[in-house]
């Protein structure tokens, strides 16, 4: 239980630093682009496999 609390604190500090450095928005924009790209590639893979 203490390990979970420590990891939560570390994550909180990291995200807080991302907000301060204004990188959080940058990372979220790139994560969305990557997610969209993976989704289209996955859809193409599924349709190619079922044909």
Buried (B, 14 or more C-beta within 10 A) or exposed (E): EEEEEEEEEEEEEEEEEBEEEEEBEEEEEEEEEEEEEEEEEEEEEEEEEEE
